[in-house]
Structures are given as structure tokens and as C-alpha cells.
Amino acid sequence: MLVCVGNTYVHKNGPSGRFWCYTCIAEHEYHRIDVHDMFHFCFIPLYSQGIVQSIITCHGCGNLFDGAVLRGMTDEQLAQTRQLIGTWLSEKSVEHIQKLLTDWRVPDHQIKRLVGLALGDAVRKCPRCALSYHPSMEHCLECRGALSQPQAAENKAWDMSFLVKPKG
């Protein structure tokens, strides 16, 4: 009599929701597929011994991501987004970019890291409206005023205080 026991992998549908897709650079619906390590007897799966991997499918672009994408950005995604933010810094204030990333539900600690890396170690401030800009900028995009000379960037240049606009 031949008895076959062992393990096999089975794909099962997991929960769906919304996440930040780093390929689309937008928030989209996702579908999760969990890969279970199943114990089988005579090639019949009997019970799951745990989830081996989760695969996320973006409904916007159709790309597949590891389940870790729901926990935050990978280093490669951070680099791509940092490059994009570097481009945006020539068109928008630091506070505008922070607000945009917050609206896209990028975690606060990653916003600070991304903007800090893209901004570098210097910042220019508008004396009229107190917005922060990349050192290469000459004029405020909000009020068109001349910006201050580049100053050493302090943490407050990219902290989350932009949510409460300073009076003045």
C-alpha cells in the first residue's frame, strides 16, 4: 500500500483594501493572495501550516508586490520616490510636497526621510509666508517673494508642523 504525505503550496484569496502603489504613484485598490504551506495526505490538502508569502495585486496597474508593501516602502521604492520628490522640489514648496504625501497615506516617518534626503542639508525660506524650498529655488511659488539665502536645514524644515501653517 502506497501512502503519500507531504507539503504543497496553495493560493488562497486574502482581504482587499486600499494601498499606496509606488508604480502608479497613487492610492489604489488591492487584492491580496496568500500562499499557504499545506500538509497533504494522498495529495489532498488537509490543513495550513501557515502563510508562506502574501502577494498584493494593484488594481490600477496590475503589478504584483510582496505583502510587505502594505507595511511601508522598500529601499528601491524610497529611491524612486526620492527622485520624484527631487523633481517636485523645483516646482513646489516642501510643505506642499509633505501635504501631498500625507494625503497619499505615505507614513510620516517615510515622508520625513524622503523629503530630508531629497532636500539635502540646506533649505531656503520665504520671509513672507514661511514656506521652505530647495536651495536652487530663487522665488516663492506662493507669494513670488525673494527667498532667503540657503541655510543649514534643521529638522523643522521637514517636520510635520506644516499641518498648522505659521502665522505672520
N, CA and C atoms as an extended XYZ file, in Angstrom:
504
Properties=species:S:1:pos:R:3:atomname:S:1:resname:S:1:resid:I:1 pbc="F F F"
N         0.850       -1.172        0.000 N   MET     1
C         0.000        0.000        0.000 CA  MET     1
C         0.898        1.238        0.000 C   MET     1
N         0.585        2.185       -0.880 N   LEU     2
C         1.355        3.412       -1.027 CA  LEU     2
C         0.616        4.560       -0.354 C   LEU     2
N         1.256        5.221        0.600 N   VAL     3
C         0.668        6.366        1.284 CA  VAL     3
C         1.572        7.575        1.018 C   VAL     3
N         0.996        8.644        0.492 N   CYS     4
C         1.759        9.851        0.174 CA  CYS     4
C         1.366       10.963        1.135 C   CYS     4
N         2.347       11.442        1.863 N   VAL     5
C         2.135       12.592        2.743 CA  VAL     5
C         3.218       13.615        2.428 C   VAL     5
N         2.931       14.863        2.723 N   GLY     6
C         3.919       15.909        2.473 CA  GLY     6
C         3.294       17.282        2.536 C   GLY     6
N         3.985       18.222        1.954 N   ASN     7
C         3.518       19.609        1.930 CA  ASN     7
C         3.367       20.078        0.486 C   ASN     7
N         2.449       20.974        0.296 N   THR     8
C         2.261       21.609       -1.008 CA  THR     8
C         1.846       23.056       -0.770 C   THR     8
N         2.006       23.892       -1.755 N   TYR     9
C         1.614       25.295       -1.640 CA  TYR     9
C         0.278       25.522       -2.320 C   TYR     9
N        -0.594       26.239       -1.625 N   VAL    10
C        -1.933       26.523       -2.130 CA  VAL    10
C        -2.168       28.031       -2.039 C   VAL    10
N        -2.686       28.611       -3.121 N   HIS    11
C        -3.020       30.039       -3.150 CA  HIS    11
C        -4.458       30.230       -2.683 C   HIS    11
N        -4.649       31.135       -1.728 N   LYS    12
C        -5.994       31.453       -1.242 CA  LYS    12
C        -6.180       32.963       -1.281 C   LYS    12
N        -7.396       33.384       -1.606 N   ASN    13
C        -7.704       34.809       -1.625 CA  ASN    13
C        -7.677       35.373       -0.218 C   ASN    13
N        -7.008       36.513       -0.074 N   GLY    14
C        -6.959       37.210        1.202 CA  GLY    14
C        -7.830       38.455        1.125 C   GLY    14
N        -7.706       39.320        2.111 N   PRO    15
C        -8.529       40.538        2.127 CA  PRO    15
C        -8.103       41.533        1.047 C   PRO    15
N        -8.980       42.468        0.755 N   SER    16
C        -8.710       43.554       -0.177 CA  SER    16
C        -8.753       44.863        0.588 C   SER    16
N        -8.288       45.912       -0.047 N   GLY    17
C        -8.308       47.221        0.588 CA  GLY    17
C        -7.689       48.258       -0.318 C   GLY    17
N        -7.169       49.333        0.288 N   ARG    18
C        -6.511       50.397       -0.461 CA  ARG    18
C        -5.074       50.496        0.030 C   ARG    18
N        -4.153       50.813       -0.906 N   PHE    19
C        -2.752       50.989       -0.535 CA  PHE    19
C        -2.107       51.986       -1.480 C   PHE    19
N        -0.901       52.417       -1.117 N   TRP    20
C        -0.138       53.346       -1.933 CA  TRP    20
C         0.695       52.537       -2.919 C   TRP    20
N         0.375       52.640       -4.223 N   CYS    21
C         1.129       51.925       -5.257 CA  CYS    21
C         2.288       52.809       -5.697 C   CYS    21
N         3.501       52.296       -5.555 N   TYR    22
C         4.698       53.062       -5.885 CA  TYR    22
C         4.972       53.065       -7.381 C   TYR    22
N         4.318       52.198       -8.128 N   THR    23
C         4.447       52.215       -9.580 CA  THR    23
C         3.510       53.261      -10.170 C   THR    23
N         2.271       53.253       -9.714 N   CYS    24
C         1.274       54.222      -10.201 CA  CYS    24
C         1.485       55.613       -9.592 C   CYS    24
N         2.169       55.665       -8.457 N   ILE    25
C         2.323       56.873       -7.643 CA  ILE    25
C         0.941       57.426       -7.313 C   ILE    25
N         0.107       56.543       -6.825 N   ALA    26
C        -1.258       56.909       -6.435 CA  ALA    26
C        -1.809       55.824       -5.513 C   ALA    26
N        -2.896       56.155       -4.839 N   GLU    27
C        -3.568       55.185       -3.991 CA  GLU    27
C        -4.564       54.405       -4.840 C   GLU    27
N        -4.549       53.072       -4.712 N   HIS    28
C        -5.440       52.209       -5.486 CA  HIS    28
C        -5.977       51.074       -4.620 C   HIS    28
N        -6.991       50.435       -5.130 N   GLU    29
C        -7.495       49.207       -4.509 CA  GLU    29
C        -6.469       48.097       -4.738 C   GLU    29
N        -6.406       47.159       -3.814 N   TYR    30
C        -5.540       46.000       -3.998 CA  TYR    30
C        -6.297       44.740       -3.628 C   TYR    30
N        -5.777       43.627       -4.097 N   HIS    31
C        -6.291       42.310       -3.751 CA  HIS    31
C        -5.093       41.504       -3.256 C   HIS    31
N        -5.262       40.807       -2.129 N   ARG    32
C        -4.165       40.024       -1.565 CA  ARG    32
C        -4.410       38.542       -1.784 C   ARG    32
N        -3.370       37.851       -2.193 N   ILE    33
C        -3.401       36.390       -2.324 CA  ILE    33
C        -2.365       35.847       -1.349 C   ILE    33
N        -2.797       34.943       -0.482 N   ASP    34
C        -1.894       34.330        0.490 CA  ASP    34
C        -1.482       32.950        0.000 C   ASP    34
N        -0.194       32.661        0.073 N   VAL    35
C         0.325       31.346       -0.300 CA  VAL    35
C         0.501       30.560        0.991 C   VAL    35
N        -0.266       29.496        1.139 N   HIS    36
C        -0.243       28.664        2.352 CA  HIS    36
C         0.603       27.417        2.122 C   HIS    36
N         1.344       27.045        3.154 N   ASP    37
C         2.062       25.775        3.168 CA  ASP    37
C         1.084       24.754        3.741 C   ASP    37
N         0.575       23.880        2.890 N   MET    38
C        -0.472       22.932        3.294 CA  MET    38
C         0.096       21.518        3.458 C   MET    38
N        -0.259       20.897        4.587 N   PHE    39
C         0.051       19.482        4.773 CA  PHE    39
C        -0.968       18.680        3.963 C   PHE    39
N        -0.478       17.695        3.204 N   HIS    40
C        -1.428       16.887        2.430 CA  HIS    40
C        -1.228       15.399        2.711 C   HIS    40
N        -2.316       14.692        2.552 N   PHE    41
C        -2.341       13.236        2.682 CA  PHE    41
C        -2.930       12.697        1.388 C   PHE    41
N        -2.160       11.890        0.692 N   CYS    42
C        -2.570       11.367       -0.617 CA  CYS    42
C        -2.966       12.508       -1.558 C   CYS    42
N        -2.166       13.578       -1.557 N   PHE    43
C        -2.322       14.747       -2.424 CA  PHE    43
C        -3.600       15.544       -2.159 C   PHE    43
N        -4.214       15.322       -1.005 N   ILE    44
C        -5.386       16.103       -0.609 CA  ILE    44
C        -4.940       17.043        0.516 C   ILE    44
N        -4.957       18.379        0.268 N   PRO    45
C        -4.556       19.319        1.323 CA  PRO    45
C        -5.501       19.209        2.519 C   PRO    45
N        -4.918       19.008        3.711 N   LEU    46
C        -5.736       18.842        4.905 CA  LEU    46
C        -5.768       20.094        5.775 C   LEU    46
N        -4.614       20.700        6.050 N   TYR    47
C        -4.606       21.909        6.882 CA  TYR    47
C        -3.390       22.757        6.534 C   TYR    47
N        -3.541       24.043        6.826 N   SER    48
C        -2.473       25.004        6.561 CA  SER    48
C        -1.490       25.003        7.717 C   SER    48
N        -0.217       25.018        7.376 N   GLN    49
C         0.832       25.129        8.376 CA  GLN    49
C         1.327       26.570        8.471 C   GLN    49
N         0.630       27.468        7.817 N   GLY    50
C         0.979       28.885        7.889 CA  GLY    50
C         1.078       29.514        6.516 C   GLY    50
N         1.069       30.836        6.521 N   ILE    51
C         1.206       31.596        5.269 CA  ILE    51
C         2.689       31.765        4.978 C   ILE    51
N         3.104       31.362        3.791 N   VAL    52
C         4.492       31.458        3.376 CA  VAL    52
C         4.775       32.833        2.777 C   VAL    52
N         3.829       33.337        1.996 N   GLN    53
C         4.013       34.620        1.333 CA  GLN    53
C         2.655       35.226        1.028 C   GLN    53
N         2.608       36.560        1.021 N   SER    54
C         1.413       37.274        0.571 CA  SER    54
C         1.786       38.054       -0.680 C   SER    54
N         0.911       38.020       -1.660 N   ILE    55
C         1.133       38.725       -2.922 CA  ILE    55
C         0.025       39.756       -3.075 C   ILE    55
N         0.410       41.003       -3.331 N   ILE    56
C        -0.533       42.111       -3.487 CA  ILE    56
C        -0.631       42.452       -4.969 C   ILE    56
N        -1.852       42.546       -5.472 N   THR    57
C        -2.090       42.947       -6.858 CA  THR    57
C        -2.739       44.320       -6.864 C   THR    57
N        -2.095       45.281       -7.545 N   CYS    58
C        -2.642       46.631       -7.667 CA  CYS    58
C        -3.718       46.628       -8.743 C   CYS    58
N        -4.905       47.168       -8.414 N   HIS    59
C        -5.978       47.247       -9.399 CA  HIS    59
C        -5.728       48.355      -10.422 C   HIS    59
N        -4.817       49.294      -10.109 N   GLY    60
C        -4.529       50.389      -11.034 CA  GLY    60
C        -3.639       49.958      -12.180 C   GLY    60
N        -2.478       49.340      -11.843 N   CYS    61
C        -1.508       48.981      -12.879 CA  CYS    61
C        -1.404       47.476      -13.104 C   CYS    61
N        -1.967       46.682      -12.194 N   GLY    62
C        -1.916       45.233      -12.344 CA  GLY    62
C        -0.604       44.606      -11.880 C   GLY    62
N         0.337       45.415      -11.382 N   ASN    63
C         1.612       44.877      -10.920 CA  ASN    63
C         1.438       44.084       -9.638 C   ASN    63
N         2.346       43.139       -9.446 N   LEU    64
C         2.353       42.305       -8.247 CA  LEU    64
C         3.431       42.802       -7.300 C   LEU    64
N         3.115       42.834       -6.003 N   PHE    65
C         4.046       43.279       -4.983 CA  PHE    65
C         4.069       42.257       -3.865 C   PHE    65
N         5.175       42.212       -3.135 N   ASP    66
C         5.250       41.405       -1.934 CA  ASP    66
C         4.326       42.018       -0.882 C   ASP    66
N         3.798       41.214        0.005 N   GLY    67
C         2.887       41.697        1.037 CA  GLY    67
C         3.491       42.762        1.933 C   GLY    67
N         4.830       42.845        1.984 N   ALA    68
C         5.499       43.859        2.805 CA  ALA    68
C         5.184       45.268        2.335 C   ALA    68
N         4.707       45.424        1.104 N   VAL    69
C         4.384       46.753        0.586 CA  VAL    69
C         3.300       47.416        1.434 C   VAL    69
N         2.488       46.633        2.125 N   LEU    70
C         1.453       47.199        2.978 CA  LEU    70
C         2.047       47.768        4.274 C   LEU    70
N         3.286       47.398        4.594 N   ARG    71
C         3.941       47.887        5.814 CA  ARG    71
C         4.790       49.125        5.557 C   ARG    71
N         5.065       49.463        4.311 N   GLY    72
C         5.882       50.636        4.011 CA  GLY    72
C         6.759       50.406        2.798 C   GLY    72
N         7.559       51.411        2.470 N   MET    73
C         8.381       51.374        1.267 CA  MET    73
C         9.638       50.539        1.444 C   MET    73
N        10.053       49.894        0.351 N   THR    74
C        11.342       49.228        0.313 CA  THR    74
C        12.391       50.282       -0.020 C   THR    74
N        13.662       49.931        0.079 N   ASP    75
C        14.729       50.880       -0.239 CA  ASP    75
C        14.670       51.319       -1.702 C   ASP    75
N        14.344       50.405       -2.602 N   GLU    76
C        14.231       50.749       -4.026 CA  GLU    76
C        13.085       51.738       -4.249 C   GLU    76
N        11.958       51.501       -3.602 N   GLN    77
C        10.821       52.408       -3.732 CA  GLN    77
C        11.142       53.768       -3.118 C   GLN    77
N        11.886       53.767       -2.002 N   LEU    78
C        12.310       55.026       -1.402 CA  LEU    78
C        13.179       55.813       -2.378 C   LEU    78
N        14.090       55.132       -3.057 N   ALA    79
C        14.979       55.803       -4.011 CA  ALA    79
C        14.179       56.396       -5.175 C   ALA    79
N        13.226       55.634       -5.714 N   GLN    80
C        12.408       56.131       -6.821 CA  GLN    80
C        11.570       57.327       -6.388 C   GLN    80
N        10.965       57.242       -5.218 N   THR    81
C        10.128       58.336       -4.730 CA  THR    81
C        10.985       59.545       -4.386 C   THR    81
N        12.178       59.308       -3.850 N   ARG    82
C        13.093       60.414       -3.553 CA  ARG    82
C        13.444       61.170       -4.832 C   ARG    82
N        13.694       60.450       -5.917 N   GLN    83
C        13.999       61.087       -7.192 CA  GLN    83
C        12.811       61.918       -7.669 C   GLN    83
N        11.609       61.390       -7.529 N   LEU    84
C        10.404       62.115       -7.912 CA  LEU    84
C        10.246       63.377       -7.059 C   LEU    84
N        10.486       63.250       -5.761 N   ILE    85
C        10.373       64.416       -4.873 CA  ILE    85
C        11.427       65.457       -5.244 C   ILE    85
N        12.617       65.006       -5.622 N   GLY    86
C        13.647       65.935       -6.078 CA  GLY    86
C        13.175       66.754       -7.267 C   GLY    86
N        12.445       66.124       -8.176 N   THR    87
C        11.864       66.833       -9.322 CA  THR    87
C        10.796       67.798       -8.841 C   THR    87
N         9.956       67.354       -7.920 N   TRP    88
C         8.875       68.205       -7.413 CA  TRP    88
C         9.415       69.430       -6.686 C   TRP    88
N        10.581       69.298       -6.031 N   LEU    89
C        11.123       70.413       -5.263 CA  LEU    89
C        11.450       71.617       -6.136 C   LEU    89
N        11.565       71.418       -7.445 N   SER    90
C        11.792       72.557       -8.337 CA  SER    90
C        10.466       73.198       -8.736 C   SER    90
N         9.354       72.611       -8.316 N   GLU    91
C         8.037       73.114       -8.708 CA  GLU    91
C         7.120       73.420       -7.528 C   GLU    91
N         7.463       72.938       -6.328 N   LYS    92
C         6.562       73.059       -5.177 CA  LYS    92
C         7.356       73.322       -3.910 C   LYS    92
N         6.669       73.830       -2.903 N   SER    93
C         7.315       74.021       -1.606 CA  SER    93
C         7.418       72.678       -0.879 C   SER    93
N         8.315       72.622        0.093 N   VAL    94
C         8.487       71.415        0.909 CA  VAL    94
C         7.164       71.073        1.602 C   VAL    94
N         6.493       72.084        2.129 N   GLU    95
C         5.234       71.855        2.839 CA  GLU    95
C         4.157       71.294        1.919 C   GLU    95
N         4.126       71.772        0.679 N   HIS    96
C         3.144       71.265       -0.293 CA  HIS    96
C         3.394       69.786       -0.587 C   HIS    96
N         4.660       69.427       -0.746 N   ILE    97
C         5.012       68.023       -1.015 CA  ILE    97
C         4.664       67.147        0.185 C   ILE    97
N         4.955       67.633        1.400 N   GLN    98
C         4.621       66.867        2.603 CA  GLN    98
C         3.113       66.641        2.694 C   GLN    98
N         2.342       67.674        2.416 N   LYS    99
C         0.878       67.562        2.468 CA  LYS    99
C         0.392       66.555        1.433 C   LYS    99
N         0.960       66.622        0.221 N   LEU   100
C         0.582       65.707       -0.849 CA  LEU   100
C         0.874       64.257       -0.459 C   LEU   100
N         2.066       64.009        0.084 N   LEU   101
C         2.423       62.652        0.503 CA  LEU   101
C         1.561       62.170        1.662 C   LEU   101
N         1.198       63.078        2.569 N   THR   102
C         0.306       62.717        3.674 CA  THR   102
C        -1.067       62.333        3.134 C   THR   102
N        -1.577       63.099        2.172 N   ASP   103
C        -2.859       62.776        1.553 CA  ASP   103
C        -2.821       61.413        0.874 C   ASP   103
N        -1.654       61.029        0.378 N   TRP   104
C        -1.494       59.733       -0.289 CA  TRP   104
C        -1.236       58.618        0.719 C   TRP   104
N        -1.287       58.947        1.994 N   ARG   105
C        -1.127       57.994        3.092 CA  ARG   105
C         0.258       57.355        3.164 C   ARG   105
N         1.275       58.100        2.744 N   VAL   106
C         2.644       57.654        2.961 CA  VAL   106
C         2.925       57.887        4.442 C   VAL   106
N         3.472       56.907        5.159 N   PRO   107
C         3.716       57.064        6.593 CA  PRO   107
C         4.609       58.268        6.900 C   PRO   107
N         4.315       58.956        8.016 N   ASP   108
C         5.029       60.171        8.393 CA  ASP   108
C         6.541       59.980        8.447 C   ASP   108
N         7.004       58.866        9.037 N   HIS   109
C         8.454       58.673        9.154 CA  HIS   109
C         9.118       58.560        7.792 C   HIS   109
N         8.394       58.022        6.803 N   GLN   110
C         8.966       57.919        5.467 CA  GLN   110
C         8.908       59.259        4.738 C   GLN   110
N         7.889       60.069        5.016 N   ILE   111
C         7.836       61.413        4.434 CA  ILE   111
C         9.045       62.206        4.903 C   ILE   111
N         9.322       62.156        6.207 N   LYS   112
C        10.472       62.891        6.752 CA  LYS   112
C        11.765       62.422        6.102 C   LYS   112
N        11.905       61.121        5.966 N   ARG   113
C        13.124       60.565        5.375 CA  ARG   113
C        13.247       60.974        3.910 C   ARG   113
N        12.163       60.837        3.146 N   LEU   114
C        12.197       61.165        1.719 CA  LEU   114
C        12.491       62.632        1.468 C   LEU   114
N        11.760       63.500        2.149 N   VAL   115
C        11.941       64.936        1.937 CA  VAL   115
C        13.322       65.351        2.427 C   VAL   115
N        13.753       64.809        3.553 N   GLY   116
C        15.080       65.127        4.068 CA  GLY   116
C        16.182       64.725        3.108 C   GLY   116
N        16.077       63.531        2.528 N   LEU   117
C        17.079       63.068        1.566 CA  LEU   117
C        17.051       63.895        0.289 C   LEU   117
N        15.860       64.224       -0.199 N   ALA   118
C        15.737       64.998       -1.439 CA  ALA   118
C        16.176       66.443       -1.238 C   ALA   118
N        15.904       67.003       -0.066 N   LEU   119
C        16.222       68.396        0.216 CA  LEU   119
C        17.717       68.591        0.439 C   LEU   119
N        18.371       67.599        1.011 N   GLY   120
C        19.789       67.735        1.311 CA  GLY   120
C        19.982       68.438        2.646 C   GLY   120
N        21.090       69.137        2.757 N   ASP   121
C        21.408       69.747        4.050 CA  ASP   121
C        21.211       71.257        4.063 C   ASP   121
N        20.489       71.794        3.092 N   ALA   122
C        20.216       73.233        3.068 CA  ALA   122
C        18.779       73.480        2.635 C   ALA   122
N        18.256       74.631        3.034 N   VAL   123
C        16.882       74.994        2.704 CA  VAL   123
C        16.816       76.508        2.554 C   VAL   123
N        15.901       76.978        1.724 N   ARG   124
C        15.637       78.410        1.604 CA  ARG   124
C        14.226       78.653        2.099 C   ARG   124
N        14.055       79.736        2.841 N   LYS   125
C        12.738       80.075        3.404 CA  LYS   125
C        12.221       81.355        2.770 C   LYS   125
N        10.901       81.431        2.661 N   CYS   126
C        10.263       82.662        2.214 CA  CYS   126
C        10.028       83.529        3.458 C   CYS   126
N        10.552       84.761        3.465 N   PRO   127
C        10.352       85.609        4.639 CA  PRO   127
C         8.900       86.058        4.815 C   PRO   127
N         8.112       86.050        3.734 N   ARG   128
C         6.717       86.500        3.827 CA  ARG   128
C         5.782       85.399        4.333 C   ARG   128
N         5.831       84.233        3.681 N   CYS   129
C         4.845       83.192        4.033 CA  CYS   129
C         5.461       81.987        4.752 C   CYS   129
N         6.759       82.008        5.001 N   ALA   130
C         7.470       80.992        5.800 CA  ALA   130
C         7.485       79.595        5.182 C   ALA   130
N         7.265       79.490        3.869 N   LEU   131
C         7.359       78.186        3.223 CA  LEU   131
C         8.825       77.849        2.962 C   LEU   131
N         9.136       76.561        2.923 N   SER   132
C        10.505       76.086        2.709 CA  SER   132
C        10.671       75.609        1.274 C   SER   132
N        11.857       75.865        0.707 N   TYR   133
C        12.141       75.470       -0.676 CA  TYR   133
C        13.535       74.879       -0.785 C   TYR   133
N        13.746       74.181       -1.890 N   HIS   134
C        15.047       73.627       -2.227 CA  HIS   134
C        16.036       74.781       -2.407 C   HIS   134
N        17.325       74.596       -2.078 N   PRO   135
C        18.302       75.685       -2.194 CA  PRO   135
C        18.431       76.265       -3.608 C   PRO   135
N        18.058       75.516       -4.629 N   SER   136
C        18.178       76.016       -6.005 CA  SER   136
C        17.068       77.004       -6.379 C   SER   136
N        16.022       77.081       -5.580 N   MET   137
C        14.911       77.982       -5.883 CA  MET   137
C        15.282       79.420       -5.537 C   MET   137
N        14.780       80.379       -6.328 N   GLU   138
C        15.077       81.800       -6.116 CA  GLU   138
C        13.881       82.562       -5.538 C   GLU   138
N        12.649       82.161       -5.963 N   HIS   139
C        11.445       82.900       -5.567 CA  HIS   139
C        10.396       81.948       -5.017 C   HIS   139
N         9.593       82.456       -4.107 N   CYS   140
C         8.497       81.695       -3.518 CA  CYS   140
C         7.423       81.480       -4.585 C   CYS   140
N         6.942       80.282       -4.698 N   LEU   141
C         5.909       79.975       -5.681 CA  LEU   141
C         4.520       80.401       -5.203 C   LEU   141
N         4.403       80.674       -3.913 N   GLU   142
C         3.121       81.089       -3.339 CA  GLU   142
C         2.912       82.598       -3.477 C   GLU   142
N         3.890       83.384       -2.976 N   CYS   143
C         3.724       84.846       -2.960 CA  CYS   143
C         4.666       85.557       -3.929 C   CYS   143
N         5.541       84.810       -4.605 N   ARG   144
C         6.506       85.338       -5.579 CA  ARG   144
C         7.606       86.196       -4.955 C   ARG   144
N         7.719       86.170       -3.626 N   GLY   145
C         8.760       86.934       -2.943 CA  GLY   145
C        10.114       86.261       -3.091 C   GLY   145
N        11.177       87.046       -2.931 N   ALA   146
C        12.533       86.504       -2.982 CA  ALA   146
C        12.776       85.642       -1.740 C   ALA   146
N        13.473       84.550       -1.938 N   LEU   147
C        13.761       83.635       -0.828 CA  LEU   147
C        15.034       84.050       -0.115 C   LEU   147
N        15.158       83.629        1.133 N   SER   148
C        16.362       83.897        1.914 CA  SER   148
C        17.536       83.120        1.320 C   SER   148
N        18.737       83.453        1.773 N   GLN   149
C        19.914       82.698        1.364 CA  GLN   149
C        19.794       81.283        1.935 C   GLN   149
N        20.365       80.285        1.243 N   PRO   150
C        20.294       78.917        1.779 CA  PRO   150
C        20.865       78.842        3.191 C   PRO   150
N        20.129       78.159        4.050 N   GLN   151
C        20.530       77.970        5.442 CA  GLN   151
C        20.669       76.488        5.702 C   GLN   151
N        21.452       76.162        6.712 N   ALA   152
C        21.556       74.756        7.096 CA  ALA   152
C        20.164       74.269        7.467 C   ALA   152
N        19.779       73.143        6.891 N   ALA   153
C        18.442       72.611        7.140 CA  ALA   153
C        18.365       72.054        8.545 C   ALA   153
N        17.366       72.499        9.269 N   GLU   154
C        17.096       71.945       10.591 CA  GLU   154
C        15.986       70.924       10.418 C   GLU   154
N        15.818       70.066       11.402 N   ASN   155
C        14.748       69.069       11.319 CA  ASN   155
C        13.403       69.710       11.063 C   ASN   155
N        13.194       70.930       11.596 N   LYS   156
C        11.894       71.555       11.419 CA  LYS   156
C        11.613       71.906        9.958 C   LYS   156
N        12.642       71.874        9.101 N   ALA   157
C        12.414       72.155        7.682 CA  ALA   157
C        11.554       71.072        7.043 C   ALA   157
N        11.579       69.867        7.599 N   TRP   158
C        10.739       68.823        7.024 CA  TRP   158
C         9.985       68.035        8.087 C   TRP   158
N         9.728       68.681        9.216 N   ASP   159
C         8.885       68.005       10.192 CA  ASP   159
C         7.414       68.172        9.795 C   ASP   159
N         6.521       67.657       10.592 N   MET   160
C         5.107       67.648       10.214 CA  MET   160
C         4.379       68.910       10.676 C   MET   160
N         5.115       69.944       11.065 N   SER   161
C         4.478       71.168       11.532 CA  SER   161
C         3.771       71.918       10.408 C   SER   161
N         3.989       71.497        9.161 N   PHE   162
C         3.321       72.164        8.041 CA  PHE   162
C         1.796       72.016        8.127 C   PHE   162
N         1.338       71.057        8.933 N   LEU   163
C        -0.099       70.864        9.044 CA  LEU   163
C        -0.769       72.074        9.704 C   LEU   163
N        -0.018       72.825       10.499 N   VAL   164
C        -0.503       74.060       11.104 CA  VAL   164
C         0.344       75.178       10.529 C   VAL   164
N        -0.215       75.937        9.613 N   LYS   165
C         0.548       76.984        8.943 CA  LYS   165
C         0.894       78.085        9.941 C   LYS   165
N         2.177       78.503        9.988 N   PRO   166
C         2.571       79.539       10.935 CA  PRO   166
C         1.912       80.880       10.600 C   PRO   166
N         1.600       81.655       11.656 N   LYS   167
C         1.013       82.989       11.439 CA  LYS   167
C         2.132       83.988       11.280 C   LYS   167
N         1.862       85.008       10.487 N   GLY   168
C         2.899       86.007       10.373 CA  GLY   168
C         2.870       86.782        9.143 C   GLY   168
